[in-house]
Amino acid sequence: MTKLSLRDVVKRFGSNTVCDGISLDVAEGEMVCLIGASGAGKSTLLRCINLLEPIEDGEIFLDGEDISIPGLDPMPVRRRIGMVFQSYNLFPHMTAIENVMLAPRRVYKKSRQELRPEVEALFEKFGLADRMEHYPDQLSGGQQQRVAIVRALAMKPEVMLFDEITAALDPQLVGEVLEVLRLLKDSGMTMMLATHEMGFAREAADKVCFLKDGRIVEEGPPSVLFENPTDPQTREFLARVL
């Protein structure tokens, strides 16, 4: 069943077309990795899906409903589509668990007492049970990024978007964040990732899309796209990064 569907999505910044007619289907429970050089349009595409950027043309459907209609209230959509960024954006004066509980307390009007058991379960699941009462500056970069993922999951989204979430991490910390993504995939979460982690994309993705100049040049299962790409632009990119 298709969970997310993009049809001819166009996004411009002035005269610069960043997404140039992108069409893509994401099935429920599928992990789709977006690869390509910086400036290819990966991050902007994710921001458009989460309604952080309005699109100039095209349509974005969530469960068959057009969420890209101009003037649509974005907040109900963002509750259903969580997004995690490269920067952690944790409030430094709040503990990890306070950071995670803030949004659901405000949005769902739940008390700390109501939220705490389910939030503690998320910290436990992602190996952070002993870090709940720590402040961000007491956590490693990998731990902070995992807290940012837990914060997004506390809103109980149906789809998760990840924008280069390992790019700011030391190499030895990347693995612990990618392990969280594996756990999410195993739980059946629908996910889209913009990533430079080619090994992870090859191993864990259901579908990989190579973007260049705001277009999807080639897409397919990682076994095909990495081992036998058909487009010369894909072959050239992979020759540089693998």
C-alpha positions in Angstrom: 0.0 0.0 0.0 1.4 3.4 -1.0 1.9 5.7 2.1 3.5 8.7 0.5 3.2 9.8 -3.1 4.9 12.7 -4.9 3.8 13.8 -8.4 5.9 16.2 -10.4 7.0 18.2 -7.4 8.7 21.5 -8.3 10.4 23.8 -5.7 12.2 27.0 -6.7 14.2 29.5 -4.7 14.0 32.6 -7.0 15.3 31.5 -10.4 17.0 28.4 -8.9 14.9 25.2 -9.4 15.9 22.9 -6.6 13.3 20.2 -7.2 12.5 19.8 -10.8 9.5 17.6 -11.3 10.1 14.8 -8.8 7.8 11.9 -8.7 8.2 9.1 -6.2 6.1 6.5 -4.3 6.9 5.2 -0.9 5.1 2.1 0.3 4.0 1.7 3.9 6.9 0.3 6.0 9.4 1.1 3.2 12.8 2.7 3.8 13.8 4.9 0.9 17.3 6.4 0.8 18.0 9.6 -1.2 21.6 9.8 -2.4 23.5 12.4 -4.5 26.0 15.2 -4.2 25.3 18.2 -2.0 22.9 20.5 -3.7 21.1 17.7 -5.6 17.8 18.6 -3.9 17.6 15.8 -1.2 17.1 18.0 1.8 14.8 20.4 0.1 12.6 17.5 -1.0 12.3 16.3 2.6 11.4 19.8 3.8 8.7 20.0 1.1 7.2 16.7 2.2 7.1 18.0 5.8 5.5 21.3 4.6 8.4 23.4 5.8 8.8 24.6 2.2 5.8 25.4 -0.1 6.0 23.8 -3.5 5.6 25.7 -6.8 4.0 22.9 -8.7 3.0 19.2 -8.3 1.3 17.3 -5.6 2.2 15.4 -2.4 -0.2 12.7 -1.1 -0.2 11.1 2.3 -2.6 8.1 2.4 -4.2 9.4 -0.8 -4.9 12.9 0.7 -3.2 15.9 -1.0 -1.3 17.6 1.7 0.3 20.2 -0.6 -2.8 22.3 -1.2 -1.9 26.0 -0.6 -3.2 27.3 2.6 -3.5 23.9 4.3 -2.8 24.0 8.0 0.6 22.2 8.3 0.4 21.3 11.9 -1.8 18.2 11.6 0.4 16.9 8.8 3.6 17.5 10.8 2.1 15.4 13.6 1.9 12.5 11.1 5.2 13.1 9.4 8.2 13.5 11.8 11.5 15.0 10.8 15.0 14.8 12.2 17.7 17.2 11.1 21.4 17.2 10.9 21.6 19.6 13.9 20.0 18.2 17.1 18.2 21.4 18.1 17.8 20.3 21.7 17.1 22.9 24.4 20.3 23.2 26.5 18.5 24.1 29.7 16.2 21.0 29.6 17.2 17.4 30.4 16.8 14.8 27.6 13.5 13.6 28.8 12.1 17.2 29.2 13.2 17.9 25.6 11.3 14.8 24.5 8.1 15.5 26.5 7.8 19.2 25.5 6.0 18.8 22.2 3.5 16.1 23.1 2.7 17.9 26.3 1.8 21.0 24.3 0.2 19.4 21.3 -1.7 16.6 23.0 -2.3 18.4 26.4 -0.9 15.5 28.4 0.7 15.8 31.8 4.2 14.7 32.5 2.8 11.8 34.6 0.7 10.6 31.7 3.6 10.8 29.2 6.5 9.6 31.3 5.9 5.8 31.0 5.7 5.8 27.1 8.6 8.2 26.8 10.7 6.2 29.2 9.9 3.1 27.1 11.3 4.9 24.0 14.5 5.9 25.9 14.9 2.2 26.9 14.3 0.9 23.4 17.0 3.1 21.9 19.6 2.5 24.6 19.3 5.8 26.4 17.6 4.8 29.7 20.6 6.0 31.7 20.7 9.3 29.9 17.2 10.6 30.4 18.0 13.1 33.2 21.2 14.3 31.5 21.4 17.7 29.8 22.5 17.9 26.2 26.0 19.1 27.0 26.4 16.0 29.1 25.7 13.8 26.0 27.8 12.7 23.1 26.8 13.8 19.6 25.5 10.3 18.9 23.4 10.4 22.1 22.0 13.8 21.3 21.0 12.7 17.8 19.3 9.6 19.3 17.4 11.9 21.7 16.3 14.0 18.7 15.0 10.8 17.1 13.2 9.8 20.3 11.7 13.3 20.5 10.2 13.0 17.0 8.9 9.5 17.8 7.2 10.7 20.9 4.7 12.5 18.6 3.7 9.0 17.2 4.3 9.9 13.5 3.3 7.6 10.7 6.2 8.6 8.5 9.8 9.7 9.5 12.1 11.9 7.4 15.8 12.0 8.2 18.0 14.7 6.7 21.7 13.8 6.8 21.4 12.9 10.5 24.9 11.4 10.7 26.7 14.2 8.8 27.8 16.1 11.9 28.9 13.0 13.9 32.4 11.6 14.5 32.8 8.4 12.5 32.7 6.2 15.6 29.3 7.6 16.6 27.6 7.1 13.3 27.0 3.4 13.9 24.8 3.9 17.0 22.5 6.3 15.1 22.2 4.0 12.1 21.3 1.2 14.6 18.3 3.2 15.6 17.2 3.4 12.0 17.5 -0.4 11.7 15.3 -0.8 14.8 12.7 1.6 13.3 12.7 -0.3 10.0 12.2 -3.5 11.9 9.2 -2.0 13.7 7.6 -1.2 10.3 8.1 2.6 10.2 7.8 4.3 6.8 11.0 6.3 6.3 12.8 8.6 3.9 16.5 9.4 4.4 18.8 11.8 2.7 22.2 10.2 3.4 25.8 10.0 2.4 26.2 6.6 4.2 26.3 4.4 1.1 27.1 1.2 3.0 24.0 1.7 5.1 21.8 2.6 2.1 23.1 -0.5 0.3 22.4 -2.8 3.3 19.2 -1.4 4.8 17.2 0.5 2.2 14.3 -1.0 0.2 14.7 1.6 -2.5 17.5 4.0 -3.4 17.0 7.2 -5.4 19.9 9.0 -7.0 19.2 12.7 -7.3 21.1 15.2 -9.5 20.2 18.8 -10.3 16.8 18.4 -8.6 15.7 15.3 -10.5 15.6 11.6 -9.7 18.0 10.2 -12.3 17.6 6.6 -11.3 15.8 4.6 -8.6 15.6 1.0 -7.7 16.5 -1.7 -5.1 20.0 -1.2 -3.7 21.2 -4.5 -5.2 20.4 -3.1 -8.6 21.3 0.6 -8.3 24.7 -0.1 -6.6 25.7 -3.2 -8.5 24.3 -2.5 -12.0 23.2 1.2 -12.5 21.9 1.9 -15.9 22.4 5.7 -16.1 26.0 7.0 -16.7 25.4 9.8 -14.2 24.7 7.3 -11.5 27.7 5.2 -12.5 29.9 8.3 -12.3 28.6 9.4 -8.9 29.0 5.9 -7.4 32.5 5.6 -8.8 33.5 8.8 -6.9 31.9 7.8 -3.5 32.4 4.0 -3.3 
